[in-house]
């Protein structure tokens, strides 16, 4: 009877696929488009780089959906908790999925989400994942990967004639050994442009090395990490050294995911820890994480005090090396987690101490910034399930008893609608060095707000995404000399997908908050500052080999009652994927015209693997980028990119040490990957 039921399901999938084909455009490009849309709406694109790298790695090493765990599925930001539970329930009830069409039988899994998921999964027999770990198996089935990247600027910045200590090339090397998902070991080495290489102040070669070893599902150990690693728990009010939540058009990405311990293989030289971390399975429901880190950090030191921490990772001039490794930080902590059927609980505690007292240079806006030699934070995370409602959140304390709390109520009335309400309160004096969470500001302090988000499908071919965020700052901020100010940030996006090869959307975003205005004559005043952004995007896939995309942006911003700054950008991109030849080509041409830097516009570009490229443009000019990706056999891959930015309103590009004589920037990028 069970076998007959399963065959009936398979037959219905074949029939269903005739009437509901999975969007091929989404399956191939959606993961990059999603990151583009999220990053383009944020002021700090760097916060998305860690997630982009993880998505890129998941595409290179897809997850076997038939052997997936809840923790593994939670890594995908576009899957809701209910969708994850339904996937696991389907696998439990019906056994292994045979192919992508079977995803359509999972309750609450809509077509767009399936399109997001497909690039990152495979459909293999689950028995393959049950092999015991042994040295013989590891040596036989383990896979090596060696990658190197070189960026060559076809121009010379002013700093190379004066203060820069190295040459102008950027270079990195990545080595990685992987056995299934159980063992991942490797090292990343990087030299930024203008940093010395085996010369002068740097005799050790690369400026930055990141070694790591990760063991997964070994006995009762869920994860064991040695070397460099990252940590994130709950909503990030205590610990988040990875991806941080922003205001998103995707309601599912706003949910809490206890991502825990992850390897640090990126070139980010600040957001990581160094030492040992382990996650131990106490029982089927309980697990305990513990971690210890000791690392040297860059900073400005004045006697017994650390006046600032240097986070950019650059060591290009003499003063950079004077700040290098001048600060040491030790961190220890734990996370106790309970995974119940109807609720989840987590308790995180972190203590860290510096070798000197952290004391920032006194400014009005930074009065409550983290100060002291040691810091302690503890936070409780929670998630409750009731029918189609999910209530989740995190409440944290620092060592002075200051509170930060964030709470989210999510409602999923059906598979194509998600509604979210979020409330946050970050005390003006709450201090946590490694906190990073959703908010208008860059720090988890001095802010409260209410956020509402909606994601739904209208009729058959239309989708609606919208959010509204009301925020309040009780104390002064950078470029804001007034306390107790309010602001609003809202977005509406209407998408239209008439066929499986055509996808378009129109987005409008409005933000208003107060900022300092400095007139040429007279005293500084605080005025409302408004930003309005429009974007229209059309993606069209005329065949399996071609993908075309047209983008148009308009930006309006300015102080109330004063002249506004405006900007326009129009871009056309094309991707060519011949089915008979292992070559991919992507090209982008953009024209931009903005009044000044305030009305700058960001544009997503195809780039090398693991490289996140969302450059912003201001002034008047054009941008051209061409990228080729060639695979020789199954082991060798070569990528090359040429990018040119030509300005029509200046004879000099950039300022200070980064200044370039002329009005054109030409760059070459190369990357070689060898699997063996």
C-alpha positions in Angstrom: 0.0 0.0 0.0 2.8 2.4 0.9 4.6 1.6 -2.3 1.5 2.2 -4.4 1.0 5.5 -2.6 4.5 6.5 -3.4 4.1 5.7 -7.1 0.9 7.7 -7.2 2.8 10.7 -5.8 5.5 10.3 -8.4 2.9 10.1 -11.2 1.2 13.3 -9.9 4.5 15.1 -10.0 4.9 14.3 -13.7 1.5 15.6 -14.4 2.0 18.7 -12.2 5.2 19.6 -13.9 3.3 20.1 -17.2 1.2 22.8 -15.6 3.6 24.3 -13.1 7.2 24.2 -14.4 9.9 25.4 -12.0 11.2 28.8 -13.1 14.5 28.1 -14.8 15.5 31.7 -14.5 15.1 31.6 -10.7 17.0 28.3 -10.4 20.0 29.6 -12.2 20.2 33.3 -11.1 18.0 33.8 -8.1 20.6 33.3 -5.4 22.7 36.2 -6.8 19.7 38.4 -7.6 18.4 38.0 -4.1 21.7 39.1 -2.5 21.9 42.0 -5.0 18.4 43.2 -4.0 19.2 42.9 -0.3 22.6 44.5 -0.5 21.5 47.3 -2.8 19.1 48.6 -0.2 21.7 48.8 2.6 24.2 51.5 3.2 26.9 49.0 4.2 27.3 46.3 1.5 30.1 44.7 3.4 27.6 43.1 5.8 26.4 40.8 3.0 29.8 39.5 1.9 29.9 36.6 4.4 26.4 35.4 3.4 27.3 35.7 -0.3 30.4 33.5 0.3 28.4 30.9 2.1 25.9 30.8 -0.7 28.6 30.5 -3.3 30.2 27.6 -1.4 26.9 25.8 -1.0 26.5 26.1 -4.8 29.9 24.5 -5.3 29.2 21.8 -2.7 25.5 21.2 -2.8 23.6 19.7 0.1 22.0 16.3 -0.3 18.4 17.2 0.4 17.5 13.6 1.3 20.1 13.5 4.1 19.6 17.2 5.3 19.2 18.0 8.9 17.2 20.9 10.4 20.4 22.8 11.2 21.6 22.5 7.6 18.4 23.7 6.1 18.3 26.6 8.5 21.4 28.0 6.8 19.3 29.0 3.8 17.8 32.5 4.6 14.9 32.1 2.1 13.4 29.0 3.9 10.9 29.7 6.7 10.7 27.5 9.8 7.4 26.0 8.6 8.9 25.2 5.2 11.9 23.5 6.8 9.6 21.4 9.0 7.5 20.4 6.0 10.5 19.3 4.0 11.7 17.1 6.8 8.2 15.7 7.3 7.9 14.9 3.6 11.2 13.0 3.7 10.2 11.1 6.8 6.8 10.1 5.3 7.7 9.4 1.7 11.4 8.7 1.7 14.1 10.1 -0.6 13.1 12.6 -3.2 14.0 11.5 -6.8 14.3 15.0 -8.4 13.5 18.7 -8.4 9.9 18.2 -9.4 9.1 16.4 -6.2 9.8 19.6 -4.2 6.5 20.8 -5.6 4.7 18.2 -3.5 6.0 19.7 -0.2 3.3 21.7 1.6 3.9 25.5 1.7 6.9 25.3 -0.6 6.1 27.8 -3.4 7.6 28.0 -6.9 9.9 31.0 -6.1 11.3 29.4 -3.0 12.0 26.2 -5.0 13.8 28.3 -7.5 16.0 29.8 -4.8 16.7 26.3 -3.3 17.6 24.3 -6.4 21.2 25.6 -7.0 22.2 24.5 -3.6 20.9 20.9 -3.3 21.3 17.5 -4.9 19.0 14.4 -4.9 21.1 11.5 -3.9 20.2 8.4 -1.8 20.4 9.1 1.8 22.3 5.9 2.6 25.4 7.5 1.1 25.6 9.8 4.0 25.8 7.0 6.6 29.4 6.0 5.9 31.6 5.7 9.0 34.5 8.1 9.4 37.8 6.4 8.8 41.2 7.5 7.6 41.0 5.2 4.6 37.6 6.7 3.5 38.9 10.2 4.1 42.0 9.7 1.9 40.0 7.9 -0.8 37.0 10.2 -1.1 38.3 13.5 0.1 38.7 16.3 -2.4 41.3 19.1 -2.6 40.7 22.5 -4.0 43.3 25.2 -4.7 42.3 28.7 -5.8 44.2 31.8 -6.5 43.1 35.3 -7.5 44.9 38.3 -8.9 43.6 41.8 -9.4 45.6 44.1 -11.7 44.7 47.8 -11.9 45.7 49.4 -15.2 46.4 52.8 -13.4 48.6 54.1 -10.5 47.2 55.7 -7.4 48.9 58.7 -5.9 49.9 56.8 -2.8 52.3 54.6 -4.7 54.4 57.7 -5.4 54.4 58.8 -1.8 53.5 56.5 1.1 52.3 53.1 0.0 54.8 50.4 0.9 53.8 47.7 -1.6 52.8 47.2 -5.2 49.3 47.7 -6.7 48.2 44.1 -7.2 45.7 42.3 -5.0 46.4 38.6 -4.5 45.0 35.7 -2.5 45.3 32.0 -2.3 42.8 29.5 -0.9 43.4 25.9 -0.2 40.6 23.6 1.0 40.2 19.9 1.7 36.8 18.5 2.1 35.5 15.0 2.9 31.7 15.2 2.5 30.5 17.6 5.2 32.3 15.8 7.9 35.8 17.3 7.5 36.7 20.7 6.1 40.3 21.9 6.5 42.1 24.7 4.7 43.8 28.1 4.8 43.2 31.4 3.1 46.1 33.9 2.5 45.6 37.4 1.2 47.6 40.5 0.3 45.6 43.7 -0.3 46.8 46.1 -3.0 49.6 48.4 -1.8 50.7 46.0 1.0 54.3 44.8 1.0 55.0 41.2 0.1 58.1 39.5 1.4 59.6 43.0 1.8 60.1 45.8 4.2 57.6 45.8 7.1 56.2 42.4 6.0 58.7 39.6 5.7 56.3 36.7 6.1 54.7 37.0 2.6 51.0 37.5 2.7 49.6 40.1 5.1 46.8 37.8 6.4 46.5 34.1 6.9 43.4 32.3 8.0 43.8 28.5 8.8 40.8 26.5 9.9 39.7 22.9 10.6 36.0 21.9 11.0 34.7 18.4 12.0 31.0 17.8 11.7 28.9 14.9 13.2 31.7 13.0 14.7 30.3 10.9 17.6 28.3 13.2 19.9 30.1 16.3 18.6 28.0 18.2 16.2 30.9 20.5 15.3 34.5 20.9 16.4 36.5 23.9 15.1 40.2 24.6 15.4 41.9 27.8 14.1 39.8 30.6 12.7 36.0 30.4 13.1 32.9 32.5 13.3 30.1 32.5 15.9 26.5 33.7 15.7 23.5 32.9 18.0 19.9 34.0 18.0 19.3 37.5 16.7 22.9 38.6 17.4 22.3 40.7 20.5 25.2 39.0 22.2 27.2 37.3 19.5 27.2 37.7 15.7 30.5 37.6 13.9 28.9 36.7 10.6 25.9 37.8 8.5 23.7 40.4 10.2 20.0 40.9 9.6 19.1 44.0 7.6 15.7 45.4 6.6 14.8 43.0 3.9 12.2 42.4 1.2 12.4 38.7 2.2 10.4 38.1 5.4 11.9 34.7 5.9 15.4 36.2 6.1 14.4 38.2 9.2 13.9 35.1 11.3 16.3 33.9 14.0 18.6 31.0 13.0 21.0 29.5 15.6 23.8 29.1 13.1 26.4 28.5 15.8 29.9 27.6 14.8 31.2 28.0 11.3 34.5 28.1 9.6 36.2 31.4 8.7 37.6 31.0 5.2 36.9 34.5 3.9 39.3 37.4 3.6 37.5 39.5 6.3 40.4 40.3 8.7 38.2 41.4 11.7 35.0 39.5 12.1 36.3 36.1 13.3 37.8 34.3 16.3 40.9 32.2 16.7 41.2 29.2 19.0 38.8 26.3 19.6 35.1 25.8 19.6 32.9 22.8 20.0 29.2 21.9 19.8 28.3 18.8 21.8 25.0 16.8 21.6 23.9 16.2 25.1 20.7 14.4 24.0 18.3 14.4 21.1 16.9 17.7 22.3 19.8 19.4 24.1 23.2 20.6 22.9 26.0 22.7 24.4 28.5 24.9 22.6 31.7 26.1 24.2 34.4 28.3 22.7 37.7 30.1 23.5 39.6 32.6 21.4 42.8 34.5 21.7 43.9 36.8 18.9 45.9 39.9 18.2 44.0 42.8 16.8 44.9 46.2 15.2 44.3 49.3 17.2 45.6 52.7 18.3 47.2 52.5 21.7 48.0 55.5 23.9 49.8 54.3 27.0 47.4 52.1 29.0 44.5 52.9 26.8 43.1 51.6 23.4 41.6 54.7 21.8 40.3 52.8 18.7 40.2 49.4 17.0 41.3 49.3 13.4 38.9 47.0 11.4 39.7 47.6 7.7 42.6 45.1 7.6 44.8 47.4 5.5 48.5 47.6 6.1 49.7 49.9 3.3 51.6 52.7 5.1 53.9 53.0 8.0 51.2 54.1 10.5 49.2 51.0 9.6 52.0 48.8 10.7 52.4 50.8 13.9 48.8 49.8 14.8 49.2 46.2 13.7 48.7 43.5 16.5 49.0 46.1 19.3 45.9 44.8 21.0 45.2 41.3 22.3 41.7 40.0 23.1 40.7 36.8 24.9 37.1 35.5 24.7 35.3 32.6 26.3 31.7 31.6 26.3 29.0 29.0 25.8 25.6 28.4 24.4 23.1 26.0 25.8 20.3 25.0 23.3 17.1 23.1 23.6 15.3 22.0 20.4 11.7 21.1 21.3 8.8 20.1 19.2 6.8 23.3 19.9 9.5 25.6 21.2 13.2 26.3 21.1 15.3 27.9 23.8 18.9 29.1 24.0 21.2 30.7 26.6 24.3 32.4 25.5 27.1 33.8 27.8 30.2 35.6 26.6 33.1 37.1 28.5 36.0 38.9 26.8 39.0 40.9 28.0 41.6 43.2 26.4 45.2 43.6 27.5 44.5 47.3 27.9 41.5 49.5 28.7 39.3 50.4 25.7 38.6 54.1 25.9 37.5 55.9 22.7 38.4 59.5 22.1 35.6 61.5 23.7 32.9 62.8 21.4 29.3 63.7 22.1 27.9 61.0 20.0 30.1 58.2 21.3 29.5 58.8 25.0 28.0 55.3 25.5 30.3 53.4 23.2 31.9 50.3 24.7 34.5 51.3 27.3 36.6 49.3 29.7 39.0 46.3 29.9 36.5 43.4 30.2 33.0 42.8 29.0 30.3 40.3 29.8 27.0 39.6 28.0 24.3 37.0 28.5 21.3 36.5 26.4 18.2 34.3 26.2 16.8 33.3 22.8 13.4 31.8 22.4 11.1 30.5 19.6 7.5 29.3 20.1 5.4 27.5 17.4 1.6 27.6 17.4 -0.2 26.5 14.3 0.9 29.1 11.7 2.3 31.6 14.2 5.9 31.8 15.3 6.9 34.0 18.2 10.7 34.4 18.5 13.2 36.8 20.0 16.2 37.4 22.2 16.8 39.4 25.3 20.3 40.3 26.5 22.1 42.0 29.4 25.6 43.5 29.7 27.6 43.5 32.9 26.0 46.8 34.0 22.5 45.4 33.6 21.7 47.3 30.5 19.1 45.6 28.3 18.8 44.9 24.6 15.7 42.9 23.3 14.3 42.0 19.9 11.0 40.2 19.5 9.3 38.9 16.3 5.9 37.6 15.6 5.5 35.8 12.2 2.3 34.6 10.6 2.1 32.4 7.6 -1.6 32.1 6.6 -0.7 30.1 3.4 2.3 29.0 1.4 2.5 32.3 -0.5 2.0 34.9 2.3 4.2 35.9 5.2 3.5 38.6 7.7 6.0 39.8 10.2 5.9 42.2 13.2 9.2 43.1 14.9 9.9 45.2 18.0 13.4 46.1 19.2 14.7 48.1 22.2 18.5 48.6 22.5 19.3 50.7 25.6 21.5 53.7 24.8 24.2 52.4 27.1 24.1 48.6 26.2 27.6 47.4 25.4 28.5 44.3 23.4 31.6 44.2 21.2 30.4 41.3 19.1 26.7 42.1 18.7 25.3 42.8 15.3 21.5 42.8 14.7 18.7 44.3 12.8 18.5 48.1 13.2 18.8 51.5 11.6 22.1 52.1 13.3 25.3 50.1 13.0 25.5 49.2 16.7 23.2 47.4 19.1 22.6 50.4 21.3 20.7 53.7 21.4 17.8 52.6 19.3 14.2 51.3 19.5 11.7 50.6 16.8 8.8 48.8 15.3 9.0 47.0 12.0 6.2 45.3 9.9 6.9 43.2 6.8 4.7 41.6 4.2 5.4 39.1 1.4 2.5 37.7 -0.6 1.3 36.7 -4.1 -1.4 38.6 -5.8 -3.5 36.7 -8.3 -1.3 34.3 -10.3 1.6 36.3 -11.6 2.0 39.2 -9.2 3.9 39.4 -5.9 4.0 42.1 -3.3 6.7 42.8 -0.8 6.6 45.7 1.6 7.9 46.8 4.9 7.6 49.8 7.2 10.0 50.6 10.0 9.5 53.4 12.6 12.7 54.0 14.7 13.7 56.2 17.6 17.2 57.4 18.8 17.2 58.5 22.5 20.7 59.8 22.4 22.8 61.7 19.8 24.5 59.9 16.9 27.3 60.5 14.4 26.2 63.5 12.2 23.3 64.0 14.6 23.8 66.4 17.5 20.2 66.2 18.7 18.9 63.6 21.2 15.4 62.0 21.1 14.9 61.9 17.3 12.6 59.7 15.2 12.6 58.4 11.7 10.8 56.2 9.1 12.0 53.7 6.5 9.5 52.1 4.1 9.6 50.0 1.0 7.1 48.6 -1.5 8.0 46.2 -4.3 5.6 44.9 -6.9 6.8 41.9 -8.9 5.3 40.5 -12.1 6.1 37.1 -13.6 3.9 36.5 -16.6 5.9 33.4 -17.8 8.7 31.2 -16.6 11.2 33.2 -18.7 10.1 36.8 -17.8 10.4 38.4 -14.4 10.2 42.1 -13.5 9.7 44.3 -10.5 9.2 47.9 -9.5 10.5 49.0 -6.1 10.0 52.3 -4.2 11.9 53.1 -1.0 11.3 56.1 1.3 13.5 57.0 4.3 13.5 60.1 6.5 15.5 60.8 9.6 17.2 63.8 11.1 20.8 64.8 10.3 23.1 67.8 11.0 23.3 70.4 8.3 26.3 72.7 8.1 25.6 75.8 6.0 28.5 77.8 4.5 27.4 80.7 6.7 25.7 80.4 10.1 25.5 77.7 12.8 24.9 74.0 12.4 21.2 73.0 12.5 19.4 69.7 12.6 17.0 69.1 9.7 14.9 66.2 8.3 16.9 64.4 5.6 14.8 62.4 3.0 15.9 59.7 0.6 13.7 58.3 -2.1 14.8 55.5 -4.4 13.0 53.9 -7.4 14.2 50.8 -9.2 12.7 48.9 -12.2 14.3 45.6 -13.3 13.3 43.3 -16.1 14.9 39.8 -16.5 14.3 37.8 -19.6 15.5 34.4 -20.6 14.8 33.9 -24.3 16.5 30.5 -24.3 18.5 28.1 -22.1 21.7 29.8 -23.3 20.8 33.5 -22.9 19.8 35.7 -19.9 19.1 39.4 -20.3 18.5 42.0 -17.6 17.6 45.7 -17.8 17.8 47.9 -14.7 16.8 51.5 -14.2 17.4 53.5 -11.0 16.4 56.9 -9.8 17.5 58.5 -6.5 16.2 61.7 -4.9 17.6 62.9 -1.5 18.1 66.1 0.4 17.3 68.2 3.5 13.9 69.6 4.0 13.4 73.0 2.4 16.8 72.9 0.6 17.8 71.9 -2.9 17.7 68.1 -3.5 20.4 65.8 -5.0 19.2 63.5 -7.8 20.7 60.6 -9.7 19.8 58.2 -12.6 21.4 54.9 -13.6 20.4 52.7 -16.5 22.1 49.3 -17.0 21.9 46.4 -19.4 23.5 43.1 -18.8 23.6 39.8 -20.8 24.7 36.3 -19.8 25.6 33.6 -22.4 25.7 29.9 -21.4 26.3 27.7 -24.4 25.1 24.2 -23.8 27.8 22.6 -26.1 30.8 24.4 -24.7 32.0 24.9 -21.1 32.1 28.7 -21.3 30.1 31.4 -19.6 30.2 35.0 -20.5 28.6 37.9 -18.7 28.6 41.6 -19.8 27.2 44.7 -18.2 26.9 48.3 -19.6 25.7 51.1 -17.4 25.2 54.9 -17.8 24.9 57.0 -14.7 24.2 60.7 -14.0 24.0 62.0 -10.4 24.4 65.4 -8.9 26.9 64.4 -6.3 28.0 61.6 -3.9 24.7 61.9 -1.8 22.7 60.6 -4.8 25.1 57.7 -5.6 23.6 54.5 -7.0 24.7 50.9 -6.4 24.8 48.3 -9.2 25.3 44.5 -8.8 27.8 43.0 -11.2 28.8 39.4 -11.9 32.2 38.7 -10.4 34.6 36.0 -9.6 33.6 33.1 -7.4 33.5 34.2 -3.7 33.9 37.8 -4.8 30.9 40.1 -4.0 30.7 43.1 -6.3 28.2 45.9 -5.8 30.0 49.1 -6.8 28.4 52.5 -6.4 28.6 55.4 -8.9 28.2 59.1 -8.7 28.8 62.0 -11.1 28.5 61.4 -14.8 29.9 58.5 -16.7 29.6 55.0 -18.0 30.6 51.5 -16.7 31.5 48.4 -18.7 32.3 45.0 -17.3 33.0 41.7 -19.2 33.5 38.4 -17.5 34.4 34.9 -18.8 34.2 31.6 -17.0 35.8 28.6 -18.7 35.9 25.0 -17.3 38.5 22.6 -18.6 37.3 19.1 -17.8 36.0 18.7 -14.2 39.1 19.9 -12.4 40.3 23.2 -13.8 38.4 26.4 -14.0 39.6 29.8 -15.2 37.8 33.1 -14.7 38.7 36.5 -16.0 37.0 39.9 -15.7 37.6 43.3 -17.3 35.9 46.4 -15.8 36.1 50.0 -17.0 34.6 53.1 -15.5 34.8 56.3 -17.5 33.8 59.7 -16.0 32.8 62.7 -18.1 32.8 65.3 -15.3 36.3 65.1 -13.9 40.0 64.8 -14.7 40.9 63.2 -11.4 39.3 60.1 -9.7 39.4 59.8 -6.0 41.1 61.8 -3.3 44.2 61.7 -1.1 46.4 58.6 -1.5 43.7 56.9 -3.6 43.7 59.6 -6.2 44.1 58.6 -9.9 45.1 61.0 -12.6 42.7 60.9 -15.5 39.0 60.2 -16.0 39.1 56.4 -16.7 39.7 53.4 -14.4 40.5 50.0 -16.0 40.8 46.8 -13.9 41.6 43.2 -14.7 40.7 40.3 -12.5 41.9 36.7 -12.8 41.1 33.5 -10.9 42.2 30.0 -11.3 40.7 27.0 -9.5 42.1 23.4 -9.5 40.2 20.5 -8.0 42.1 17.3 -7.3 
